[in-house]
Amino acid sequence: MAVPKRRTSRSNTRTRRARWRATPPDLVPITVSGRRHLVPRRLVRAYQRGLLPPPA
């Protein structure tokens, strides 16, 4: 694991943390029991198989 050679300033640390953003999941349209829903791509198979209830 990389170890810094010297301490970074508080302002540099805080600006780096402030710029980080989580990206929202890309939603894919699927049809479950005749209704169209937008669900995350990684959960499409679970909704199609009936493992998860359809979103409201």
C-alpha distance matrix in Angstrom:
0.0 3.8 6.4 9.9 12.6 15.3 16.3 17.2 20.8 21.9 23.8 20.9 18.8 21.9 22.9 19.5 19.8 23.5 23.2 21.1 23.5 23.5 25.7 28.7 29.3 31.8 35.0 37.2 40.9 42.0 45.4 45.7 49.3 50.8 48.8 46.1 42.8 39.6 36.5 32.8 32.4 30.3 33.0 36.0 36.4 36.4 39.1 41.1 41.1 42.1 39.1 38.8 41.8 42.6 41.3 44.0
3.8 0.0 3.8 6.6 9.4 12.0 13.3 14.2 17.8 19.4 21.1 18.0 16.4 19.8 20.5 17.3 18.3 21.9 21.5 19.9 22.8 23.4 25.6 28.9 29.8 32.3 35.7 38.0 41.8 43.2 46.7 47.2 50.9 52.2 50.0 47.1 43.8 40.4 37.6 33.9 33.6 31.8 34.7 37.6 38.3 38.4 40.9 43.0 43.2 44.2 41.4 40.8 43.6 44.2 42.6 45.2
6.4 3.8 0.0 3.8 6.4 8.9 10.2 11.8 15.5 17.3 19.4 16.7 15.1 18.7 19.9 17.2 18.1 21.8 21.9 20.7 23.9 24.9 27.4 30.7 32.0 34.6 38.0 40.6 44.3 45.8 49.3 49.7 53.3 54.6 52.3 49.5 46.1 42.7 39.9 36.3 36.3 34.5 37.2 40.3 41.1 41.0 43.4 45.7 45.9 46.7 43.7 42.9 45.7 46.3 44.5 46.9
9.9 6.6 3.8 0.0 3.8 5.5 7.0 8.5 12.2 14.5 16.4 13.8 12.8 16.5 17.6 15.3 16.7 20.2 20.4 19.8 23.3 24.8 27.5 30.9 32.6 35.1 38.6 41.3 45.0 46.8 50.4 51.0 54.6 55.7 53.2 50.3 46.9 43.4 40.9 37.3 37.5 36.0 38.8 41.7 42.9 42.8 45.0 47.3 47.8 48.5 45.7 44.6 47.2 47.5 45.5 47.7
12.6 9.4 6.4 3.8 0.0 3.8 7.1 9.4 12.8 15.7 17.7 15.3 15.0 18.8 19.8 18.0 19.7 23.0 23.2 23.1 26.7 28.4 31.0 34.5 36.2 38.7 42.2 44.9 48.6 50.5 54.1 54.7 58.4 59.5 56.9 54.0 50.6 47.0 44.6 41.0 41.1 39.7 42.5 45.4 46.6 46.6 48.8 51.1 51.6 52.3 49.4 48.4 51.0 51.3 49.3 51.4
15.3 12.0 8.9 5.5 3.8 0.0 3.7 6.5 9.5 12.6 14.8 12.9 12.8 16.5 17.7 16.5 18.3 21.3 22.0 22.3 26.0 28.0 30.9 34.3 36.4 39.0 42.4 45.4 49.0 51.0 54.5 55.2 58.8 59.8 57.1 54.1 50.7 47.1 44.8 41.4 41.8 40.6 43.2 46.2 47.6 47.4 49.4 51.9 52.5 53.0 50.2 48.9 51.2 51.5 49.3 51.1
16.3 13.3 10.2 7.0 7.1 3.7 0.0 3.8 6.5 9.1 11.7 10.4 9.9 13.3 15.1 14.3 15.6 18.5 19.7 20.2 23.8 26.0 29.1 32.4 34.7 37.5 40.8 43.9 47.4 49.5 53.0 53.5 57.1 58.1 55.2 52.3 48.8 45.3 43.1 39.8 40.5 39.4 41.8 44.9 46.5 46.1 47.9 50.6 51.3 51.5 48.7 47.1 49.3 49.5 47.1 48.8
17.2 14.2 11.8 8.5 9.4 6.5 3.8 0.0 3.8 6.6 8.4 6.6 6.7 10.1 11.5 10.9 12.7 15.2 16.3 17.1 20.9 23.4 26.3 29.7 32.2 34.9 38.2 41.4 44.9 47.2 50.6 51.4 54.9 55.7 52.8 49.8 46.3 42.8 40.8 37.6 38.4 37.5 40.0 42.9 44.8 44.5 46.1 48.7 49.7 49.9 47.2 45.5 47.5 47.5 45.0 46.6
20.8 17.8 15.5 12.2 12.8 9.5 6.5 3.8 0.0 3.8 5.5 5.4 6.3 8.7 10.2 10.9 12.5 14.4 16.0 17.4 21.1 23.9 27.0 30.2 33.0 35.6 38.9 42.2 45.6 48.0 51.4 52.1 55.7 56.3 53.2 50.3 46.8 43.3 41.5 38.5 39.6 38.9 41.3 44.2 46.2 45.8 47.2 50.0 51.1 51.1 48.5 46.5 48.3 48.1 45.4 46.7
21.9 19.4 17.3 14.5 15.7 12.6 9.1 6.6 3.8 0.0 3.8 5.5 5.1 6.1 8.6 9.9 10.6 12.1 14.4 15.9 19.3 22.1 25.3 28.3 31.3 34.1 37.1 40.6 43.8 46.2 49.5 50.1 53.6 54.3 51.1 48.2 44.7 41.3 39.5 36.7 38.2 37.5 39.6 42.6 44.7 44.1 45.3 48.3 49.4 49.1 46.6 44.4 46.0 45.8 42.9 44.0
23.8 21.1 19.4 16.4 17.7 14.8 11.7 8.4 5.5 3.8 0.0 3.8 5.4 5.2 6.1 8.5 9.9 10.4 12.4 14.6 17.9 21.2 24.1 27.1 30.3 32.8 35.9 39.4 42.5 45.2 48.5 49.3 52.8 53.2 50.0 47.0 43.6 40.1 38.6 35.9 37.4 37.1 39.2 42.0 44.4 44.0 44.9 47.8 49.2 49.0 46.7 44.4 45.8 45.3 42.3 43.3
20.9 18.0 16.7 13.8 15.3 12.9 10.4 6.6 5.4 5.5 3.8 0.0 3.8 5.5 5.3 6.2 8.7 9.9 11.0 12.9 16.5 19.7 22.4 25.7 28.7 31.1 34.3 37.7 41.0 43.6 47.1 48.0 51.6 52.0 48.9 45.8 42.4 38.8 37.3 34.3 35.4 35.1 37.5 40.2 42.5 42.3 43.4 46.2 47.5 47.6 45.3 43.2 44.8 44.3 41.5 42.8
18.8 16.4 15.1 12.8 15.0 12.8 9.9 6.7 6.3 5.1 5.4 3.8 0.0 3.8 5.6 5.2 6.3 8.6 10.3 11.3 14.9 17.6 20.7 23.9 26.7 29.4 32.6 36.0 39.3 41.7 45.1 45.8 49.4 50.0 46.9 44.0 40.5 37.0 35.2 32.2 33.4 32.8 35.1 38.0 40.1 39.7 40.9 43.8 44.9 44.9 42.4 40.4 42.1 41.8 39.1 40.4
21.9 19.8 18.7 16.5 18.8 16.5 13.3 10.1 8.7 6.1 5.2 5.5 3.8 0.0 3.8 5.4 5.1 6.0 8.7 10.2 13.4 16.4 19.6 22.4 25.6 28.3 31.3 34.8 37.9 40.4 43.7 44.4 47.9 48.4 45.2 42.3 38.8 35.3 33.8 31.1 32.7 32.3 34.3 37.2 39.5 39.0 39.9 42.9 44.2 43.9 41.6 39.3 40.6 40.3 37.3 38.4
22.9 20.5 19.9 17.6 19.8 17.7 15.1 11.5 10.2 8.6 6.1 5.3 5.6 3.8 0.0 3.8 5.4 5.0 6.3 8.9 12.1 15.6 18.2 21.3 24.5 26.9 30.0 33.4 36.6 39.3 42.7 43.7 47.2 47.5 44.3 41.2 37.9 34.3 33.0 30.3 31.7 31.7 33.9 36.5 39.0 38.8 39.6 42.4 44.0 43.9 41.8 39.4 40.8 40.0 37.1 38.1
19.5 17.3 17.2 15.3 18.0 16.5 14.3 10.9 10.9 9.9 8.5 6.2 5.2 5.4 3.8 0.0 3.8 5.5 5.5 6.8 10.5 13.6 16.2 19.6 22.5 24.9 28.2 31.5 34.9 37.4 40.9 41.9 45.5 45.9 42.8 39.7 36.4 32.7 31.1 28.2 29.3 29.1 31.5 34.1 36.4 36.4 37.4 40.0 41.5 41.6 39.4 37.3 39.0 38.4 35.6 37.1
19.8 18.3 18.1 16.7 19.7 18.3 15.6 12.7 12.5 10.6 9.9 8.7 6.3 5.1 5.4 3.8 0.0 3.8 5.5 5.5 8.8 11.5 14.8 17.8 20.7 23.5 26.5 30.0 33.3 35.7 39.0 39.7 43.2 43.8 40.7 37.8 34.3 30.8 29.1 26.2 27.7 27.3 29.4 32.2 34.5 34.1 35.1 38.0 39.3 39.2 36.9 34.7 36.2 35.8 33.0 34.3
23.5 21.9 21.8 20.2 23.0 21.3 18.5 15.2 14.4 12.1 10.4 9.9 8.6 6.0 5.0 5.5 3.8 0.0 3.8 5.6 8.0 11.3 14.2 16.9 20.3 22.8 25.7 29.3 32.3 35.0 38.3 39.2 42.6 42.9 39.6 36.6 33.2 29.8 28.5 25.9 27.7 27.7 29.6 32.3 34.9 34.6 35.1 38.0 39.7 39.4 37.3 34.8 36.0 35.2 32.2 33.2
23.2 21.5 21.9 20.4 23.2 22.0 19.7 16.3 16.0 14.4 12.4 11.0 10.3 8.7 6.3 5.5 5.5 3.8 0.0 3.8 6.3 10.0 12.2 15.3 18.5 20.7 23.8 27.2 30.4 33.2 36.6 37.8 41.4 41.5 38.3 35.1 31.9 28.3 27.1 24.4 25.7 26.1 28.3 30.7 33.4 33.4 33.9 36.6 38.4 38.4 36.6 34.2 35.5 34.5 31.6 32.8
21.1 19.9 20.7 19.8 23.1 22.3 20.2 17.1 17.4 15.9 14.6 12.9 11.3 10.2 8.9 6.8 5.5 5.6 3.8 0.0 3.8 6.9 9.6 12.8 15.8 18.3 21.5 24.9 28.2 30.7 34.2 35.2 38.8 39.2 36.1 33.0 29.6 26.0 24.4 21.5 22.8 22.8 25.1 27.6 30.1 30.1 30.9 33.5 35.2 35.2 33.2 31.0 32.5 31.8 29.0 30.5
23.5 22.8 23.9 23.3 26.7 26.0 23.8 20.9 21.1 19.3 17.9 16.5 14.9 13.4 12.1 10.5 8.8 8.0 6.3 3.8 0.0 3.8 6.3 9.2 12.4 15.0 18.0 21.5 24.6 27.3 30.6 31.7 35.2 35.5 32.4 29.3 25.9 22.3 20.9 18.2 19.8 20.1 22.1 24.5 27.3 27.2 27.7 30.4 32.2 32.2 30.4 28.0 29.3 28.3 25.5 26.9
23.5 23.4 24.9 24.8 28.4 28.0 26.0 23.4 23.9 22.1 21.2 19.7 17.6 16.4 15.6 13.6 11.5 11.3 10.0 6.9 3.8 0.0 3.8 6.4 9.2 12.2 15.1 18.5 21.8 24.1 27.5 28.4 31.9 32.5 29.4 26.4 23.0 19.4 17.6 14.8 16.4 16.5 18.4 21.0 23.6 23.5 24.0 26.8 28.5 28.5 26.6 24.3 25.8 24.9 22.3 24.0
25.7 25.6 27.4 27.5 31.0 30.9 29.1 26.3 27.0 25.3 24.1 22.4 20.7 19.6 18.2 16.2 14.8 14.2 12.2 9.6 6.3 3.8 0.0 3.8 6.4 8.8 11.9 15.3 18.6 21.2 24.7 25.9 29.6 29.8 26.9 23.6 20.4 16.7 15.2 12.3 13.6 14.4 16.6 18.6 21.5 21.8 22.1 24.6 26.7 26.9 25.4 23.1 24.5 23.3 20.8 22.6
28.7 28.9 30.7 30.9 34.5 34.3 32.4 29.7 30.2 28.3 27.1 25.7 23.9 22.4 21.3 19.6 17.8 16.9 15.3 12.8 9.2 6.4 3.8 0.0 3.8 6.4 8.9 12.5 15.5 18.1 21.4 22.6 26.1 26.3 23.3 20.1 16.8 13.1 11.8 9.4 11.5 12.7 14.2 16.0 19.2 19.3 19.2 21.8 24.0 24.0 22.8 20.2 21.2 19.8 17.1 18.9
29.3 29.8 32.0 32.6 36.2 36.4 34.7 32.2 33.0 31.3 30.3 28.7 26.7 25.6 24.5 22.5 20.7 20.3 18.5 15.8 12.4 9.2 6.4 3.8 0.0 3.8 6.2 9.5 12.8 15.0 18.4 19.6 23.2 23.7 20.9 17.8 14.4 10.8 8.9 5.9 7.7 9.0 10.6 12.4 15.5 15.9 15.9 18.2 20.5 20.7 19.7 17.4 18.7 17.3 15.2 17.5
31.8 32.3 34.6 35.1 38.7 39.0 37.5 34.9 35.6 34.1 32.8 31.1 29.4 28.3 26.9 24.9 23.5 22.8 20.7 18.3 15.0 12.2 8.8 6.4 3.8 0.0 3.8 6.6 10.1 12.8 16.4 18.2 21.9 21.8 19.2 15.8 13.0 9.2 8.1 5.8 6.5 9.2 10.9 11.5 14.9 16.0 15.6 17.3 20.1 20.7 20.2 18.1 19.3 17.2 15.4 17.8
35.0 35.7 38.0 38.6 42.2 42.4 40.8 38.2 38.9 37.1 35.9 34.3 32.6 31.3 30.0 28.2 26.5 25.7 23.8 21.5 18.0 15.1 11.9 8.9 6.2 3.8 0.0 3.8 6.7 9.4 12.9 14.7 18.3 18.2 15.4 12.0 9.2 5.5 5.0 4.5 6.1 9.3 9.7 9.5 13.3 14.2 13.0 14.7 17.8 18.1 18.2 15.8 16.5 14.0 12.3 14.6
37.2 38.0 40.6 41.3 44.9 45.4 43.9 41.4 42.2 40.6 39.4 37.7 36.0 34.8 33.4 31.5 30.0 29.3 27.2 24.9 21.5 18.5 15.3 12.5 9.5 6.6 3.8 0.0 3.8 6.4 10.1 12.4 16.1 15.7 13.5 10.0 8.0 5.3 5.4 6.0 5.7 9.4 9.5 7.9 11.5 13.1 11.6 12.5 15.9 16.6 17.3 15.5 16.2 13.5 12.7 15.2
40.9 41.8 44.3 45.0 48.6 49.0 47.4 44.9 45.6 43.8 42.5 41.0 39.3 37.9 36.6 34.9 33.3 32.3 30.4 28.2 24.6 21.8 18.6 15.5 12.8 10.1 6.7 3.8 0.0 3.8 7.0 9.8 13.2 12.2 10.0 6.5 5.5 4.5 6.5 8.8 8.9 12.2 11.4 8.9 12.3 13.8 11.4 11.7 15.4 15.9 17.3 15.5 15.3 12.2 11.8 13.8
42.0 43.2 45.8 46.8 50.5 51.0 49.5 47.2 48.0 46.2 45.2 43.6 41.7 40.4 39.3 37.4 35.7 35.0 33.2 30.7 27.3 24.1 21.2 18.1 15.0 12.8 9.4 6.4 3.8 0.0 3.8 6.5 9.9 9.6 8.2 5.6 5.4 6.3 7.3 9.9 9.6 12.2 10.5 7.4 9.9 11.4 8.7 8.3 12.1 12.7 14.6 13.3 13.1 10.2 11.0 13.4
45.4 46.7 49.3 50.4 54.1 54.5 53.0 50.6 51.4 49.5 48.5 47.1 45.1 43.7 42.7 40.9 39.0 38.3 36.6 34.2 30.6 27.5 24.7 21.4 18.4 16.4 12.9 10.1 7.0 3.8 0.0 3.8 6.5 5.9 5.3 4.4 6.2 8.8 10.1 13.2 13.2 15.3 13.1 9.9 11.6 12.6 9.3 8.3 11.9 12.0 14.7 13.5 12.7 9.6 11.2 13.1
45.7 47.2 49.7 51.0 54.7 55.2 53.5 51.4 52.1 50.1 49.3 48.0 45.8 44.4 43.7 41.9 39.7 39.2 37.8 35.2 31.7 28.4 25.9 22.6 19.6 18.2 14.7 12.4 9.8 6.5 3.8 0.0 3.8 5.5 5.4 6.5 7.2 10.3 10.8 13.9 14.4 15.7 12.7 10.1 11.1 11.1 7.5 6.8 9.7 8.9 11.9 10.9 9.6 7.0 9.6 11.6
49.3 50.9 53.3 54.6 58.4 58.8 57.1 54.9 55.7 53.6 52.8 51.6 49.4 47.9 47.2 45.5 43.2 42.6 41.4 38.8 35.2 31.9 29.6 26.1 23.2 21.9 18.3 16.1 13.2 9.9 6.5 3.8 0.0 3.8 5.7 8.5 10.1 13.6 14.4 17.7 18.2 19.4 16.2 13.7 14.2 13.9 10.4 9.4 11.4 10.1 13.6 12.9 10.9 8.9 11.8 12.9
50.8 52.2 54.6 55.7 59.5 59.8 58.1 55.7 56.3 54.3 53.2 52.0 50.0 48.4 47.5 45.9 43.8 42.9 41.5 39.2 35.5 32.5 29.8 26.3 23.7 21.8 18.2 15.7 12.2 9.6 5.9 5.5 3.8 0.0 3.8 6.8 9.7 13.3 15.0 18.4 18.9 20.7 18.0 15.2 16.3 16.5 13.0 11.8 14.4 13.6 17.0 15.9 13.9 11.1 13.2 13.8
48.8 50.0 52.3 53.2 56.9 57.1 55.2 52.8 53.2 51.1 50.0 48.9 46.9 45.2 44.3 42.8 40.7 39.6 38.3 36.1 32.4 29.4 26.9 23.3 20.9 19.2 15.4 13.5 10.0 8.2 5.3 5.4 5.7 3.8 0.0 3.8 6.5 10.2 12.4 16.0 17.1 19.2 16.5 14.1 16.0 16.0 12.2 12.1 15.1 13.9 16.7 14.9 12.6 9.2 10.3 10.6
46.1 47.1 49.5 50.3 54.0 54.1 52.3 49.8 50.3 48.2 47.0 45.8 44.0 42.3 41.2 39.7 37.8 36.6 35.1 33.0 29.3 26.4 23.6 20.1 17.8 15.8 12.0 10.0 6.5 5.6 4.4 6.5 8.5 6.8 3.8 0.0 3.8 7.0 9.7 13.3 14.3 16.8 14.6 12.2 14.8 15.3 11.7 11.9 15.4 14.7 17.1 15.0 13.4 9.7 9.9 10.8
42.8 43.8 46.1 46.9 50.6 50.7 48.8 46.3 46.8 44.7 43.6 42.4 40.5 38.8 37.9 36.4 34.3 33.2 31.9 29.6 25.9 23.0 20.4 16.8 14.4 13.0 9.2 8.0 5.5 5.4 6.2 7.2 10.1 9.7 6.5 3.8 0.0 3.8 6.3 10.0 11.7 14.1 11.8 10.1 13.2 13.2 9.9 11.2 14.5 13.6 15.3 12.7 11.4 7.7 7.0 8.5
39.6 40.4 42.7 43.4 47.0 47.1 45.3 42.8 43.3 41.3 40.1 38.8 37.0 35.3 34.3 32.7 30.8 29.8 28.3 26.0 22.3 19.4 16.7 13.1 10.8 9.2 5.5 5.3 4.5 6.3 8.8 10.3 13.6 13.3 10.2 7.0 3.8 0.0 3.8 7.0 9.0 11.8 10.4 9.3 12.9 13.3 10.7 12.4 15.8 15.3 16.2 13.5 13.0 9.8 8.3 10.2
36.5 37.6 39.9 40.9 44.6 44.8 43.1 40.8 41.5 39.5 38.6 37.3 35.2 33.8 33.0 31.1 29.1 28.5 27.1 24.4 20.9 17.6 15.2 11.8 8.9 8.1 5.0 5.4 6.5 7.3 10.1 10.8 14.4 15.0 12.4 9.7 6.3 3.8 0.0 3.8 6.3 8.4 6.8 6.6 10.3 10.3 8.5 10.8 13.7 13.4 13.6 11.0 11.5 9.1 7.9 10.8
32.8 33.9 36.3 37.3 41.0 41.4 39.8 37.6 38.5 36.7 35.9 34.3 32.2 31.1 30.3 28.2 26.2 25.9 24.4 21.5 18.2 14.8 12.3 9.4 5.9 5.8 4.5 6.0 8.8 9.9 13.2 13.9 17.7 18.4 16.0 13.3 10.0 7.0 3.8 0.0 3.8 5.6 5.6 6.7 10.2 10.5 10.1 12.4 14.8 15.1 14.5 12.3 13.7 12.2 11.0 14.0
32.4 33.6 36.3 37.5 41.1 41.8 40.5 38.4 39.6 38.2 37.4 35.4 33.4 32.7 31.7 29.3 27.7 27.7 25.7 22.8 19.8 16.4 13.6 11.5 7.7 6.5 6.1 5.7 8.9 9.6 13.2 14.4 18.2 18.9 17.1 14.3 11.7 9.0 6.3 3.8 0.0 3.8 5.5 5.5 8.5 10.1 10.4 11.7 14.1 15.3 14.9 13.7 15.6 14.2 13.8 17.0
30.3 31.8 34.5 36.0 39.7 40.6 39.4 37.5 38.9 37.5 37.1 35.1 32.8 32.3 31.7 29.1 27.3 27.7 26.1 22.8 20.1 16.5 14.4 12.7 9.0 9.2 9.3 9.4 12.2 12.2 15.3 15.7 19.4 20.7 19.2 16.8 14.1 11.8 8.4 5.6 3.8 0.0 3.8 5.8 7.4 8.4 10.0 11.6 13.0 14.4 13.1 12.4 15.1 14.6 14.5 18.1
33.0 34.7 37.2 38.8 42.5 43.2 41.8 40.0 41.3 39.6 39.2 37.5 35.1 34.3 33.9 31.5 29.4 29.6 28.3 25.1 22.1 18.4 16.6 14.2 10.6 10.9 9.7 9.5 11.4 10.5 13.1 12.7 16.2 18.0 16.5 14.6 11.8 10.4 6.8 5.6 5.5 3.8 0.0 3.8 5.6 5.3 6.4 8.8 10.2 10.8 9.7 8.7 11.3 11.0 11.4 15.1
36.0 37.6 40.3 41.7 45.4 46.2 44.9 42.9 44.2 42.6 42.0 40.2 38.0 37.2 36.5 34.1 32.2 32.3 30.7 27.6 24.5 21.0 18.6 16.0 12.4 11.5 9.5 7.9 8.9 7.4 9.9 10.1 13.7 15.2 14.1 12.2 10.1 9.3 6.6 6.7 5.5 5.8 3.8 0.0 3.8 5.5 5.3 6.2 8.7 10.1 10.3 9.7 11.7 10.6 11.6 15.2
36.4 38.3 41.1 42.9 46.6 47.6 46.5 44.8 46.2 44.7 44.4 42.5 40.1 39.5 39.0 36.4 34.5 34.9 33.4 30.1 27.3 23.6 21.5 19.2 15.5 14.9 13.3 11.5 12.3 9.9 11.6 11.1 14.2 16.3 16.0 14.8 13.2 12.9 10.3 10.2 8.5 7.4 5.6 3.8 0.0 3.8 5.5 5.0 6.1 8.6 8.7 9.5 12.2 12.0 13.9 17.6
36.4 38.4 41.0 42.8 46.6 47.4 46.1 44.5 45.8 44.1 44.0 42.3 39.7 39.0 38.8 36.4 34.1 34.6 33.4 30.1 27.2 23.5 21.8 19.3 15.9 16.0 14.2 13.1 13.8 11.4 12.6 11.1 13.9 16.5 16.0 15.3 13.2 13.3 10.3 10.5 10.1 8.4 5.3 5.5 3.8 0.0 3.8 5.5 5.2 6.2 5.2 6.0 9.1 10.0 12.0 15.7
39.1 40.9 43.4 45.0 48.8 49.4 47.9 46.1 47.2 45.3 44.9 43.4 40.9 39.9 39.6 37.4 35.1 35.1 33.9 30.9 27.7 24.0 22.1 19.2 15.9 15.6 13.0 11.6 11.4 8.7 9.3 7.5 10.4 13.0 12.2 11.7 9.9 10.7 8.5 10.1 10.4 10.0 6.4 5.3 5.5 3.8 0.0 3.8 5.5 5.1 6.0 5.3 6.9 6.7 9.1 12.6
41.1 43.0 45.7 47.3 51.1 51.9 50.6 48.7 50.0 48.3 47.8 46.2 43.8 42.9 42.4 40.0 38.0 38.0 36.6 33.5 30.4 26.8 24.6 21.8 18.2 17.3 14.7 12.5 11.7 8.3 8.3 6.8 9.4 11.8 12.1 11.9 11.2 12.4 10.8 12.4 11.7 11.6 8.8 6.2 5.0 5.5 3.8 0.0 3.8 5.5 7.8 8.4 9.7 9.2 12.1 15.3
41.1 43.2 45.9 47.8 51.6 52.5 51.3 49.7 51.1 49.4 49.2 47.5 44.9 44.2 44.0 41.5 39.3 39.7 38.4 35.2 32.2 28.5 26.7 24.0 20.5 20.1 17.8 15.9 15.4 12.1 11.9 9.7 11.4 14.4 15.1 15.4 14.5 15.8 13.7 14.8 14.1 13.0 10.2 8.7 6.1 5.2 5.5 3.8 0.0 3.8 5.6 8.0 10.0 10.8 14.0 17.3
42.1 44.2 46.7 48.5 52.3 53.0 51.5 49.9 51.1 49.1 49.0 47.6 44.9 43.9 43.9 41.6 39.2 39.4 38.4 35.2 32.2 28.5 26.9 24.0 20.7 20.7 18.1 16.6 15.9 12.7 12.0 8.9 10.1 13.6 13.9 14.7 13.6 15.3 13.4 15.1 15.3 14.4 10.8 10.1 8.6 6.2 5.1 5.5 3.8 0.0 3.8 5.4 6.6 8.2 11.6 14.6
39.1 41.4 43.7 45.7 49.4 50.2 48.7 47.2 48.5 46.6 46.7 45.3 42.4 41.6 41.8 39.4 36.9 37.3 36.6 33.2 30.4 26.6 25.4 22.8 19.7 20.2 18.2 17.3 17.3 14.6 14.7 11.9 13.6 17.0 16.7 17.1 15.3 16.2 13.6 14.5 14.9 13.1 9.7 10.3 8.7 5.2 6.0 7.8 5.6 3.8 0.0 3.8 6.8 9.4 12.1 15.2
38.8 40.8 42.9 44.6 48.4 48.9 47.1 45.5 46.5 44.4 44.4 43.2 40.4 39.3 39.4 37.3 34.7 34.8 34.2 31.0 28.0 24.3 23.1 20.2 17.4 18.1 15.8 15.5 15.5 13.3 13.5 10.9 12.9 15.9 14.9 15.0 12.7 13.5 11.0 12.3 13.7 12.4 8.7 9.7 9.5 6.0 5.3 8.4 8.0 5.4 3.8 0.0 3.8 6.4 8.5 11.7
41.8 43.6 45.7 47.2 51.0 51.2 49.3 47.5 48.3 46.0 45.8 44.8 42.1 40.6 40.8 39.0 36.2 36.0 35.5 32.5 29.3 25.8 24.5 21.2 18.7 19.3 16.5 16.2 15.3 13.1 12.7 9.6 10.9 13.9 12.6 13.4 11.4 13.0 11.5 13.7 15.6 15.1 11.3 11.7 12.2 9.1 6.9 9.7 10.0 6.6 6.8 3.8 0.0 3.8 6.3 8.8
42.6 44.2 46.3 47.5 51.3 51.5 49.5 47.5 48.1 45.8 45.3 44.3 41.8 40.3 40.0 38.4 35.8 35.2 34.5 31.8 28.3 24.9 23.3 19.8 17.3 17.2 14.0 13.5 12.2 10.2 9.6 7.0 8.9 11.1 9.2 9.7 7.7 9.8 9.1 12.2 14.2 14.6 11.0 10.6 12.0 10.0 6.7 9.2 10.8 8.2 9.4 6.4 3.8 0.0 3.8 6.5
41.3 42.6 44.5 45.5 49.3 49.3 47.1 45.0 45.4 42.9 42.3 41.5 39.1 37.3 37.1 35.6 33.0 32.2 31.6 29.0 25.5 22.3 20.8 17.1 15.2 15.4 12.3 12.7 11.8 11.0 11.2 9.6 11.8 13.2 10.3 9.9 7.0 8.3 7.9 11.0 13.8 14.5 11.4 11.6 13.9 12.0 9.1 12.1 14.0 11.6 12.1 8.5 6.3 3.8 0.0 3.8
44.0 45.2 46.9 47.7 51.4 51.1 48.8 46.6 46.7 44.0 43.3 42.8 40.4 38.4 38.1 37.1 34.3 33.2 32.8 30.5 26.9 24.0 22.6 18.9 17.5 17.8 14.6 15.2 13.8 13.4 13.1 11.6 12.9 13.8 10.6 10.8 8.5 10.2 10.8 14.0 17.0 18.1 15.1 15.2 17.6 15.7 12.6 15.3 17.3 14.6 15.2 11.7 8.8 6.5 3.8 0.0
